[in-house]
Structures are given as C-alpha cells and as structure tokens.
Amino acid sequence: MLRNAFIAGVHGTASGCMSNSSCLSLQAEAARGAIADSELKPSDIDGVICAYSLTEPHLMLSSWFAEYFGLKPQTCFSIQAGGASAAIMVMQAAMMVSNKACRNILVVCGDNRLSGLSRDGAVAALAQVGHPDFERPYGMSIPAAYALVAKRYMHEYNVTSEHLDGISVAMRKHASRTPGAHKMDPITLDDVAESPLISSPLRLLHCSLISDNAAAMVITSQTSENSAKSPVAIVGSGQAHTHEHIIAAPSLTNFGCQQSAAIAFSDAGISHDHIDFVEIYDSFSITLLVELESMGFFPRGEAGQAALEGTLDIGGSLPCNTHGGLLSHGHSGAAGGMFHFVEAVNQLRNERNDHQVKNPQMALVHGDGGILSAHCSIVLART
C-alpha cells in the first residue's frame, strides 16, 4: 500500500490550437504552473517523469525536457503506455516517494498534435497501434477497433446509439463550464446523431478531440502545514494488462479496467460507495461507457441511460469527467489522461467554484492505453 504519497501541485495549459507553441514549451508551461502550485522551488525537484511525444519524438524525452527546463534531477525517465501513461506515471512516482527514492517528483506530459502534426503524419504515427501483419495491411484504424468493441457491446447489452450520444452530451456539458477547454459550445443528442460517421456505429462527436495541451503534477512525500492548499493523498493504485492488439483481446466486452480498479480499491481499503466522483479515460464514448460498467459503477447496459438521466452531471449521483474529458476538454496524447488528475485535484480541493462536486472526499482516476489494452486505476483522497 502507498504511504506518504501526495499530489502537492497541479497545472494544465489551455487546450486547443496553440500554433506558437511546441511540445517542450507546452510541457514547460505546465511544469512551471505545477511547481508554483506546490509552493516548492524548481531546485526542490529531484525526480522527473515524462511520457512521450509524437511531434517531437526522442529516445530520452525526459532528459531532453529536464535540460530544456533547467533541472538536474537524480532520477529521470519516460513512460510510454498510450493513454494509460499519465496514471502509470503517477503510480510510479507515488511508489518512489513513498519508498524515499525521491522527495519531490515532477510528472509532466504534453504535445502539440493539432498544430504540430499533419493529418498524414498523425495517421502514420497512430497506425503503429495496429498489428503490423494482421491489422495494418487490412486497414484497421483506432476508430475501427473501438467500433468493433461498440458493435459487440451494443449487441450483448442492448446499448443504443442514443446511449453513446448521451455520453458525449454529458462531457460537453462539463467542458462548457471549464475555462480553457477545447470545445465549450453546447451540443445536443441530435448534434451527435447527425455528426459524420467515422466507423459505424461511432460518429465524429463520439470521438475524442485532437488538441495542443500539456499538464503536470508534483508528487511528494512531504506536506507543509503552512501550505494554503491541502495536498491530495494517493491512497490506492492498480494495473492490469490483458493484450496489446485487438485481435488478441480475450473479450470485446470485458477488459483489464475491471481488475485494475478492484486492485486499487483493495489497496485503498474502500468500496465503490466511498467514491464521490470519477475521472475516467474517454477516448471514445464507448470507452467511457464500457469502463464505467466494467469497473462496477453501473450494471451492464445501464451507464448510457444514466448519462441521459443526468447521473454523470455535477449534481448527479456519480459526477464523471467534470472537466469534459478527452471528448470535449482536449486530447493531445498522454496529457489527456493527466488532465483527469488535474481536475480531480481541483475538485478535491474545492477549487471549481460554480462547477464543484459537493464536499468530495475520494475520487477514482483511471487511464487506459491502446485498444482498451493497458489499464491503471488510482484512488485519491482529500486530506
């Protein structure tokens, strides 16, 4: 179990088209903000963990970032696990500070995929997710793989297109109340249903955005009694990895998020009833629906209807992705998952003003990478 691991500072840049920014400049902006929020100095940082970049790929991106930012940490490395990267970075940092390998670790990720990567470049970069022999030659794409999941899940559990539409509308409602979100204009069920078809049954508004942004956190083993902001404790974590390519998935309806969340709950010594809100990776509307149900927050086939009924709204019984998630707040890669943590910390600190979950004590943050392949779940608690 994790002991003495806290999130002392967080910061996220605005999301959208930042045409005058680069991957490293966005990450530096996020890092400066997170360090300032932690009330530490850059010289206090003795560990750096980065993710990866598609626009500025580098074998040692964390070392490059540390050099760019002016840090000389005793520990420095990168993690590459797709959309699960941010959660795994947090889990790794928490274990390191808990075991006194470092005192203050900066975790940072970001990219300028919207302004810094052409359409062809993006297709070529993301095609590597598909199996080189059995998927890529036949035109398998990431949306097509998630569409396979959607088709099967809808068939088995009587999920409808309107249920998927409701997920997208709920996320946009949250984004409309979040400064810096990429898309803030409200959408309706009809807007989603009439958006262009990408890979049946998934339409454009069922898909996450492509954005420029970055987010960072400072994870520490020490808390200051004089701090104006209460640190957020990392009290449970778990991972599960069932496959990499969709052709090797043991199921199209059951995924590793079920195991990773169960491990995190057990690690924290809690149950679902202790969770006040959730921040869950939502690369597609079907991703969020499947994971909410697989992790046990709703019975199979009921998360979509819950979204339509307002259950995932800020005043609902399970507020979800209260910043708008990848579907509406923004998605640049690993940083998309990091923003789920930034939002969770803001909520647990009661800093969201007119879009605040009422008196939250605990949150679950979950990231997944690949085609529902890599899963990492983290339980956060207010101190």
C-alpha positions in Angstrom: 0.0 0.0 0.0 1.1 3.6 -0.7 2.2 5.6 2.3 3.1 9.3 2.4 2.5 10.0 -1.3 0.7 13.2 -2.0 -0.1 15.5 -5.0 1.2 18.9 -3.9 0.7 20.8 -7.1 -1.1 20.6 -10.5 -1.4 22.7 -13.6 -2.8 22.3 -17.1 -2.4 24.6 -20.0 -5.4 25.7 -22.2 -6.4 23.1 -24.8 -6.9 23.9 -28.5 -4.7 25.1 -31.3 -1.6 26.7 -29.8 0.2 27.4 -33.1 3.1 29.3 -31.5 3.9 26.5 -29.0 5.9 23.3 -29.2 5.7 20.1 -27.3 8.5 21.2 -24.9 7.2 24.8 -24.4 3.8 23.5 -23.5 5.3 21.0 -21.1 7.5 23.8 -19.5 4.4 26.0 -19.1 2.6 23.1 -17.3 5.6 22.3 -15.2 6.1 25.9 -14.0 2.5 26.1 -13.0 2.6 22.8 -11.1 5.7 23.7 -9.2 4.3 27.1 -8.3 1.1 25.5 -7.2 3.1 23.1 -4.9 4.8 26.1 -3.3 8.1 24.4 -4.0 11.1 25.7 -6.0 12.5 24.1 -9.1 15.6 23.2 -7.1 13.4 21.1 -4.8 12.6 18.7 -7.7 14.8 15.6 -7.5 12.8 13.4 -9.9 11.3 13.9 -13.4 9.0 11.5 -15.2 7.8 12.3 -18.7 5.6 10.5 -21.2 6.2 10.6 -25.0 5.6 12.9 -27.9 4.6 12.3 -31.5 5.5 15.8 -32.7 9.0 15.8 -31.1 9.9 12.1 -30.6 13.1 11.5 -28.7 14.5 8.3 -27.2 15.1 10.2 -23.9 12.4 12.8 -23.8 12.5 13.2 -20.0 16.2 14.1 -20.2 15.6 16.5 -23.0 12.8 18.1 -21.0 14.9 18.4 -17.9 17.7 20.0 -19.9 15.2 22.4 -21.6 13.6 23.3 -18.2 16.9 23.6 -16.4 16.6 20.7 -14.0 19.3 18.2 -12.9 17.3 15.5 -11.2 18.7 12.4 -9.5 16.0 10.3 -11.2 14.8 10.9 -14.7 12.9 8.6 -17.1 10.0 8.4 -19.5 7.0 6.1 -19.6 5.2 5.1 -22.8 1.8 3.3 -22.3 -0.5 5.2 -24.5 -3.5 6.7 -22.7 -2.5 4.9 -19.5 0.8 6.7 -19.3 -0.3 9.5 -17.0 -1.9 7.2 -14.5 1.2 4.8 -14.6 3.5 7.9 -14.1 1.5 8.9 -11.0 1.6 5.3 -9.7 5.3 5.1 -10.3 6.0 8.5 -8.7 3.9 7.7 -5.7 5.8 4.4 -5.1 9.1 6.2 -5.4 8.3 9.0 -2.9 6.6 6.5 -0.6 9.8 4.4 -0.5 12.0 7.5 -0.2 13.7 7.1 -3.6 12.9 10.7 -4.2 11.3 13.6 -2.3 9.6 15.7 -5.0 8.8 14.2 -8.4 7.6 16.3 -11.3 5.4 14.3 -13.7 4.7 16.1 -17.0 3.3 15.3 -20.4 2.0 17.3 -23.4 2.1 17.6 -27.1 1.1 19.9 -29.9 -0.6 17.3 -32.0 -3.2 19.7 -33.5 -0.8 22.4 -34.8 2.4 20.4 -35.0 1.3 17.2 -36.8 -0.3 17.0 -40.2 -3.2 14.7 -40.9 -1.0 12.2 -42.8 1.6 12.4 -40.0 -1.0 11.6 -37.4 -2.3 8.7 -39.4 1.2 7.3 -39.8 2.1 7.8 -36.2 -1.0 6.2 -34.8 -1.1 3.3 -37.3 1.6 1.6 -35.2 -1.2 0.7 -32.7 -2.4 -1.8 -35.2 -0.6 -5.2 -35.6 1.9 -4.9 -38.5 0.9 -8.3 -40.0 -2.7 -8.9 -39.1 -4.3 -5.5 -38.8 -2.5 -2.7 -40.6 -2.4 -4.3 -44.0 -6.2 -4.6 -43.9 -6.9 -1.0 -43.0 -7.6 -1.4 -39.3 -7.6 2.0 -37.6 -8.0 3.0 -34.0 -11.7 4.2 -34.5 -12.4 0.9 -36.4 -11.1 -1.1 -33.5 -13.2 0.8 -31.0 -16.1 0.4 -33.3 -15.7 -3.4 -33.1 -16.0 -3.0 -29.3 -19.0 -0.8 -29.7 -20.8 -3.2 -32.0 -20.3 -6.2 -29.8 -21.1 -4.3 -26.6 -24.3 -2.9 -28.1 -25.3 -6.3 -29.3 -24.8 -8.1 -26.0 -26.2 -5.4 -23.6 -28.9 -3.7 -25.6 -26.9 -0.4 -25.7 -28.3 2.0 -28.3 -26.7 4.8 -30.3 -28.6 7.3 -28.1 -26.8 5.9 -25.1 -23.5 6.7 -26.8 -24.8 10.2 -27.7 -25.8 10.8 -24.1 -22.2 10.2 -23.0 -20.9 12.8 -25.5 -23.5 15.4 -24.5 -22.7 14.9 -20.8 -19.0 15.5 -21.4 -19.6 18.7 -23.4 -21.9 20.0 -20.6 -18.9 19.7 -18.2 -16.5 21.3 -20.7 -18.8 24.3 -21.2 -18.2 25.1 -17.5 -14.4 24.6 -17.7 -12.1 27.5 -18.6 -9.5 26.5 -21.2 -11.5 23.6 -22.6 -11.0 23.0 -26.3 -14.7 22.7 -27.1 -17.2 24.7 -24.9 -20.2 25.2 -27.2 -23.1 23.0 -26.1 -24.2 20.1 -28.2 -27.5 18.1 -28.3 -28.3 14.5 -28.8 -29.3 15.4 -32.4 -26.0 17.1 -33.0 -24.2 13.9 -32.0 -26.5 11.7 -34.0 -26.1 13.9 -37.1 -22.4 14.3 -37.0 -20.3 12.5 -39.7 -20.0 8.7 -39.5 -16.4 7.7 -38.7 -16.6 4.0 -38.2 -20.1 2.5 -37.6 -21.5 3.0 -35.1 -19.1 5.7 -34.0 -19.7 9.2 -35.3 -17.4 12.3 -35.1 -18.8 13.5 -31.8 -18.3 10.1 -30.3 -14.5 10.5 -30.8 -12.0 12.4 -28.7 -10.5 15.6 -29.9 -7.1 16.4 -31.3 -5.6 19.2 -29.3 -2.4 21.0 -28.2 -2.0 21.0 -24.4 0.1 19.9 -21.5 -0.4 19.0 -17.8 1.9 18.4 -14.9 1.9 17.5 -11.2 4.3 17.5 -8.3 4.2 14.3 -6.2 5.8 14.5 -2.9 6.4 12.6 0.3 6.2 15.7 2.5 3.4 18.1 3.3 3.7 21.6 4.6 1.5 22.6 7.5 1.8 26.2 6.3 0.6 25.5 2.8 -2.5 27.4 1.7 -3.7 24.3 -0.3 -4.3 20.9 1.1 -2.3 18.2 -0.6 -4.3 15.3 -2.1 -3.3 11.8 -0.9 -2.7 8.9 -3.3 -4.2 6.1 -1.3 -4.6 3.2 -3.8 -3.4 2.0 -7.2 -3.7 -0.9 -9.5 -2.8 -2.0 -13.0 -4.0 -4.7 -15.4 -2.8 -5.6 -18.9 -4.7 -8.2 -21.0 -3.5 -7.7 -24.6 -2.0 -5.1 -27.0 -3.7 -5.7 -30.3 -7.5 -6.0 -30.6 -7.2 -9.3 -32.4 -5.6 -10.8 -29.3 -8.1 -9.3 -26.8 -9.6 -12.2 -24.7 -13.0 -10.4 -24.9 -14.6 -7.5 -26.7 -16.8 -6.7 -23.6 -14.5 -7.4 -20.6 -11.3 -5.5 -20.1 -8.5 -5.0 -17.6 -10.1 -2.0 -16.1 -12.2 -4.3 -14.0 -9.1 -5.9 -12.4 -7.1 -2.6 -12.1 -10.0 -0.8 -10.3 -10.5 -3.8 -8.0 -6.8 -3.8 -7.0 -6.9 0.0 -6.4 -10.0 -0.3 -4.2 -8.4 -3.2 -2.2 -5.2 -1.2 -1.9 -7.1 1.8 -0.5 -9.3 -0.4 1.7 -12.5 1.1 0.2 -15.5 0.2 -1.9 -17.4 1.9 -4.7 -19.6 3.6 -2.1 -16.6 5.7 -0.9 -16.1 7.3 -4.4 -17.7 10.7 -4.8 -16.8 11.3 -8.4 -14.7 9.6 -11.2 -12.3 10.9 -13.9 -12.1 8.1 -16.5 -10.2 8.0 -19.8 -12.8 8.6 -22.6 -11.0 8.2 -26.0 -14.5 7.4 -27.4 -17.9 7.5 -25.9 -17.9 3.7 -25.9 -14.7 3.7 -23.9 -16.3 5.6 -21.0 -19.5 3.6 -21.1 -17.7 0.2 -21.1 -15.3 1.2 -18.3 -18.0 2.7 -16.0 -19.8 -0.7 -16.2 -16.7 -2.9 -16.2 -15.5 -1.2 -13.0 -18.8 -1.8 -11.3 -20.2 1.7 -11.1 -23.3 0.6 -13.2 -24.8 -2.7 -14.2 -24.1 -3.8 -17.8 -26.1 -1.8 -20.3 -27.1 1.0 -17.9 -24.3 3.6 -18.0 -25.7 5.2 -21.2 -29.1 5.6 -19.8 -27.6 7.0 -16.6 -25.9 9.7 -18.7 -29.2 10.6 -20.4 -30.8 10.9 -17.0 -28.1 13.3 -15.6 -26.4 10.8 -13.3 -22.9 11.9 -14.6 -23.6 15.6 -14.2 -22.1 17.7 -11.5 -25.3 17.3 -9.3 -25.8 13.7 -10.2 -25.0 10.7 -8.0 -21.7 10.0 -9.9 -20.2 13.1 -11.5 -17.9 11.9 -14.2 -15.1 13.7 -16.1 -16.2 17.0 -14.6 -13.8 19.0 -16.9 -15.2 17.4 -20.1 -12.7 14.7 -20.6 -11.0 13.8 -23.9 -14.3 14.1 -25.7 -14.6 17.8 -25.1 -11.8 19.3 -22.9 -9.0 18.2 -25.1 -6.7 15.4 -26.1 -3.0 15.6 -27.1 -2.0 12.1 -26.1 -0.7 11.3 -22.6 -1.6 14.7 -21.3 -5.3 13.9 -22.0 -5.1 11.4 -19.1 -3.1 13.8 -17.0 -5.9 16.4 -17.1 -8.1 13.9 -15.4 -5.8 14.1 -12.4 -5.6 17.9 -12.6 -9.4 18.1 -12.5 -9.6 15.5 -9.6 -7.2 17.5 -7.5 -9.1 20.8 -8.2 -12.3 19.1 -7.2 -10.9 17.6 -4.0 -9.6 21.0 -3.1 -13.0 22.6 -3.7 -11.5 24.9 -6.2 -14.0 24.6 -9.1 -16.3 27.3 -7.8 -19.6 27.1 -9.7 -18.8 23.6 -11.1 -17.9 21.9 -7.9 -18.8 18.5 -6.7 -20.4 18.8 -3.2 -17.9 18.1 -0.4 -15.9 15.4 -2.2 -13.6 13.2 -0.1 -12.5 10.5 -2.6 -12.1 10.1 -6.4 -11.1 7.4 -8.8 -8.9 8.3 -11.8 -8.4 5.8 -14.5 -6.3 5.7 -17.7 -6.2 3.1 -20.4 -3.9 2.8 -23.4 -4.1 1.1 -26.8 -7.4 -0.5 -27.6 -8.5 -0.9 -24.0 -5.2 -2.7 -23.5 -3.2 -1.1 -20.7 -5.2 -0.1 -17.5 -4.2 1.9 -14.4 -6.5 3.0 -11.7 -5.7 5.5 -8.9 -7.7 6.4 -5.8 -7.2 9.9 -4.5 -8.3 11.2 -1.1 -8.8 14.7 0.3 -6.6 15.4 3.3 
